[in-house]
Amino acid sequence: MIRNYFPRGEQGIATLPTIIAVTILLIALAIGITALSLSNSLVSVGQNNSQQALIYAEAGARDALVKIARNKNFTCAAANCYSIDFAANGCTNGTACAQVSVSAATGTTAAPKIITSTGQVQTNSQKVEVDVIFDSSLNGQIATTTWQELAN
């Protein structure tokens, strides 16, 4: 005959701490997974905004190249002297725009004309610089462009 050494009221007493411990572990696991998902989501949004800012900066540089191709003497030397909005009030709100400047250099190998374009999306910005050199034997046509992304 098997004898029960626990009185009737104490049979489930070991189960309660086990259930509490397992519940605490499950809650901690759920909080950890949620925090990781939120963190990954925020990083992804930041990367997308940064990539979009680079696209806007490149679009601003391309716009300046078109202006230079039409008029090799085009200059806009003040910092961020003109802007392109990619959304309503993009530069005013800092949500989606490019700010561009073009140096007054002559466009020779010794003094290339420099385009600087900064793309802005929310708090992310990316900057691109393009050096433009004209071919003197072809009536000032653009002969060379050198593109580089600059650190902000």
Secondary structure per residue as TSV (DSSP state, phi and psi in degrees):
chain	resnum	aa	ss	phi	psi
A	1	M	-	360.0	131.4
A	2	I	-	-87.9	130.9
A	3	R	-	-104.4	136.5
A	4	N	-	-90.3	119.1
A	5	Y	-	-87.7	-11.3
A	6	F	S	-98.7	134.2
A	7	P	-	-63.7	158.7
A	8	R	G	-54.7	-37.7
A	9	G	G	-76.7	-14.9
A	10	E	G	-105.3	8.4
A	11	Q	T	-67.3	-35.0
A	12	G	T	-99.2	9.5
A	13	I	T	-65.0	-31.8
A	14	A	T	-78.6	-21.3
A	15	T	H	-72.9	-37.2
A	16	L	H	-60.5	-49.8
A	17	P	H	-62.6	-34.0
A	18	T	H	-65.1	-44.8
A	19	I	H	-64.1	-41.3
A	20	I	H	-64.0	-43.8
A	21	A	H	-63.6	-44.0
A	22	V	H	-64.8	-40.2
A	23	T	H	-63.1	-43.7
A	24	I	H	-62.3	-42.3
A	25	L	H	-63.1	-41.9
A	26	L	H	-65.7	-40.8
A	27	I	H	-64.9	-43.3
A	28	A	H	-62.3	-40.7
A	29	L	H	-64.2	-43.9
A	30	A	H	-63.2	-42.4
A	31	I	H	-64.5	-41.5
A	32	G	H	-62.4	-44.8
A	33	I	H	-64.8	-41.4
A	34	T	H	-63.6	-44.2
A	35	A	H	-63.6	-41.0
A	36	L	H	-65.0	-43.1
A	37	S	H	-62.9	-43.8
A	38	L	H	-63.6	-42.6
A	39	S	H	-61.6	-46.2
A	40	N	H	-62.5	-38.7
A	41	S	H	-64.1	-43.7
A	42	L	H	-65.9	-39.1
A	43	V	H	-64.6	-41.4
A	44	S	H	-63.0	-43.3
A	45	V	H	-62.8	-42.6
A	46	G	H	-61.9	-41.8
A	47	Q	H	-65.8	-41.5
A	48	N	H	-63.2	-43.8
A	49	N	H	-64.1	-39.2
A	50	S	H	-64.8	-42.2
A	51	Q	H	-65.2	-41.1
A	52	Q	H	-65.2	-38.4
A	53	A	H	-62.2	-39.0
A	54	L	H	-64.9	-41.2
A	55	I	H	-61.6	-41.9
A	56	Y	H	-65.4	-40.5
A	57	A	H	-62.5	-42.6
A	58	E	H	-66.0	-37.2
A	59	A	H	-64.6	-40.2
A	60	G	H	-63.1	-41.1
A	61	A	H	-65.4	-39.5
A	62	R	H	-64.5	-39.2
A	63	D	H	-61.6	-43.9
A	64	A	H	-64.6	-37.2
A	65	L	H	-61.8	-39.5
A	66	V	H	-63.4	-42.9
A	67	K	H	-62.3	-40.2
A	68	I	H	-70.2	-38.0
A	69	A	H	-63.3	-34.1
A	70	R	H	-78.5	-31.0
A	71	N	-	-147.2	101.3
A	72	K	T	-64.5	-16.3
A	73	N	T	-92.0	6.4
A	74	F	-	-61.4	132.1
A	75	T	-	-144.9	150.5
A	76	C	B	-155.6	67.6
A	77	A	-	-74.6	-20.5
A	78	A	S	-64.1	147.5
A	79	A	T	-60.9	129.6
A	80	N	T	51.5	49.5
A	81	C	-	-73.4	-22.4
A	82	Y	E	-141.9	156.6
A	83	S	E	-132.7	158.2
A	84	I	E	-125.6	120.4
A	85	D	E	-88.1	131.9
A	86	F	S	-104.7	0.8
A	87	A	S	-149.4	163.7
A	88	A	T	-57.2	125.9
A	89	N	T	53.7	38.9
A	90	G	H	-57.2	-46.1
A	91	C	H	-77.8	-34.7
A	92	T	H	-62.8	-43.4
A	93	N	H	-88.6	-10.9
A	94	G	T	69.0	27.9
A	95	T	S	-97.7	-37.7
A	96	A	S	-164.4	96.5
A	97	C	E	-160.8	171.5
A	98	A	E	-129.2	138.1
A	99	Q	E	-116.7	129.4
A	100	V	E	-125.6	146.1
A	101	S	E	-138.9	150.3
A	102	V	E	-131.3	125.5
A	103	S	-	-68.6	163.3
A	104	A	-	-92.2	13.0
A	105	A	-	-63.2	165.7
A	106	T	-	-81.3	-19.5
A	107	G	-	89.2	20.9
A	108	T	S	-90.1	173.3
A	109	T	S	-61.9	-37.3
A	110	A	S	-75.0	-29.1
A	111	A	S	-137.8	74.3
A	112	P	-	-67.4	149.3
A	113	K	E	-75.2	130.6
A	114	I	E	-114.5	125.9
A	115	I	E	-102.2	130.2
A	116	T	E	-121.7	125.3
A	117	S	E	-131.1	130.8
A	118	T	E	-117.0	120.7
A	119	G	E	-93.6	139.9
A	120	Q	E	-129.3	127.1
A	121	V	E	-136.6	113.4
A	122	Q	T	53.3	-122.7
A	123	T	T	-92.7	0.3
A	124	N	E	-96.2	137.4
A	125	S	E	-138.2	147.6
A	126	Q	E	-133.6	145.3
A	127	K	E	-124.4	137.5
A	128	V	E	-125.8	140.7
A	129	E	E	-123.3	134.9
A	130	V	E	-124.9	124.2
A	131	D	E	-95.5	127.3
A	132	V	E	-115.4	128.5
A	133	I	E	-122.5	129.9
A	134	F	E	-89.4	149.5
A	135	D	E	-92.0	110.6
A	136	S	G	-65.0	-28.4
A	137	S	G	-79.0	-11.1
A	138	L	G	-111.9	36.4
A	139	N	T	58.1	38.3
A	140	G	T	79.4	22.4
A	141	Q	E	-73.3	152.9
A	142	I	E	-68.4	122.0
A	143	A	E	-99.9	-38.7
A	144	T	E	-142.4	140.5
A	145	T	E	-131.2	138.4
A	146	T	E	-122.0	120.0
A	147	W	E	-103.8	142.1
A	148	Q	E	-152.4	144.9
A	149	E	E	-88.6	132.9
A	150	L	E	-102.7	150.8
A	151	A	-	-75.2	140.7
A	152	N	-	-77.2	360.0
